[in-house]
Amino acid sequence: MKRIILALLVAMLASSSVFAQQITDSGYRTVGFIKSDGTIQNSSYATVGHIKSDGTIQDSSYRTIGHLKSDGTVQDASYRTVGHIKSDGTVQDSSYRTIGHVKSDGTVQDSSYRTIGHASGIPMRWAALYFFFKL
């Protein structure tokens, strides 16, 4: 009976559309989580923000604090451009200066290619928002 219950729990978790991927710093210490629905949590699992499917970025109270456009442009709440996330993972500020990189394996690097964190399994643009744009 215990095995059946365990198997059902595993199946339910595997099929769940809302799972959390861990975000770590360069030393692999947990700093937060991003769920598949765009909910951002800190290391204590408290919700600190949301990335909506339309690109709206919200704080924990659902106030809009920014926007992620389909072309990778990052804007603040007043629609002023604060940066860009290119399709190759390069992250730029509003003047197109490179401020970091998100590699396909989830490694996050600063402009000098020093590893500053890891976000494996998280969409590249979401990882870039988390590490580089404190909207």
ABEGO torsion letter per residue (X at the ends): XAAAAAAAAAAAAAABABBBBBBBBAAGBBAEBBBAAGBBBBAAGBBAEBBBAAGBBBBAAGBBABBBBAAGBBBBAAGBBAEBBBAAGBBBBAAGBBAEBBBAAGBBBBAAGBBAEBBBGBBAAAAAAAAABBX
